[in-house]
C-alpha cells in the first residue's frame, strides 16, 4: 500500500486503518505499507524499514521509533522532521 490514508481527514483515516487491521486479523494478511506518516506506521506496523534513495538504511521496531532510538542519521532526521515546523531550526539555517 502506498500512502493508503493520505489526503483523508482524521475520521475517515481512522475508519480505513481499522478496516485494514480487521481484514489483516480475519484473513491473516501481511501488508507492505509506504508512508511518511509515522503515526499511521506506529498504529499499523510491527517493523519499520527506513529508505533513503531507494535503499533500506535501517530496520527498527515500532517501539524504537516511538522511543526515538534510531541508529542511522537519516532515520533520526526523518523522525525529527515528523514533529513539524520548528522556528528555532529555521532561524539557525
C-alpha positions as CSV (number, residue, x, y, z in Angstrom):
1,X,0.0,0.0,0.0
2,X,1.4,3.4,-1.0
3,X,0.2,6.1,1.4
4,X,-3.2,4.5,1.9
5,X,-4.6,7.3,4.1
6,X,-3.0,10.4,2.5
7,X,-5.4,13.3,1.8
8,X,-8.1,11.8,4.1
9,X,-9.5,13.6,7.1
10,X,-8.8,12.1,10.5
11,X,-12.1,10.3,10.9
12,X,-12.0,8.7,7.5
13,X,-8.3,7.8,8.1
14,X,-9.3,6.0,11.3
15,X,-12.0,4.1,9.5
16,X,-9.7,2.9,6.8
17,X,-7.0,1.9,9.3
18,X,-9.5,0.0,11.4
19,X,-10.8,-1.8,8.3
20,X,-7.3,-2.7,7.2
21,X,-6.5,-4.0,10.8
22,X,-9.7,-6.1,10.8
23,X,-9.0,-7.6,7.4
24,X,-5.4,-8.4,8.5
25,X,-6.6,-10.2,11.6
26,X,-9.5,-12.0,9.8
27,X,-7.5,-13.2,6.8
28,X,-4.0,-13.4,8.3
29,X,-2.7,-10.8,5.9
30,X,0.7,-9.1,5.7
31,X,0.9,-5.6,4.4
32,X,3.8,-3.7,3.0
33,X,3.0,-0.1,3.6
34,X,4.8,3.0,2.3
35,X,4.0,6.1,4.4
36,X,5.6,9.3,5.6
37,X,3.0,9.4,8.4
38,X,4.8,7.9,11.4
39,X,1.6,7.8,13.5
40,X,0.0,5.6,10.8
41,X,3.1,3.4,10.7
42,X,3.1,3.1,14.5
43,X,-0.5,2.1,14.5
44,X,-0.4,-0.4,11.7
45,X,3.1,-1.9,11.7
46,X,5.3,-4.2,13.8
47,X,8.5,-3.3,12.0
48,X,9.7,-0.3,10.1
49,X,12.3,-0.1,7.3
50,X,13.6,3.4,6.5
51,X,14.7,4.0,3.0
52,X,16.9,6.6,1.5
53,X,17.5,6.9,-2.3
54,X,15.8,3.6,-2.8
55,X,17.9,1.6,-0.3
56,X,17.0,0.4,3.2
57,X,19.2,2.2,5.6
58,X,17.7,0.9,8.9
59,X,15.1,-1.5,10.2
60,X,13.5,-0.6,13.5
61,X,10.7,-1.9,15.7
62,X,7.8,0.4,16.2
63,X,9.0,0.7,19.8
64,X,12.3,2.0,18.7
65,X,10.6,4.6,16.5
66,X,8.3,5.7,19.4
67,X,11.4,5.9,21.7
68,X,13.2,7.9,19.1
69,X,16.0,5.5,19.2
70,X,17.4,5.3,15.6
71,X,21.0,4.4,14.8
72,X,21.2,5.9,11.3
73,X,21.4,9.8,10.9
74,X,18.8,9.8,8.1
75,X,16.3,7.9,10.3
76,X,17.0,10.4,13.1
77,X,16.3,13.3,10.7
78,X,13.1,11.6,9.4
79,X,11.8,11.1,12.9
80,X,12.6,14.7,14.0
81,X,11.1,16.1,10.9
82,X,7.8,14.3,11.6
83,X,7.3,16.7,14.5
84,X,6.7,19.6,12.1
85,X,8.0,23.1,11.8
86,X,10.4,24.3,14.5
87,X,11.0,28.1,14.4
88,X,14.4,27.7,16.1
89,X,15.7,25.4,13.4
90,X,14.5,27.8,10.7
91,X,16.4,30.7,12.3
92,X,19.6,28.8,12.5
93,X,19.5,27.6,8.9
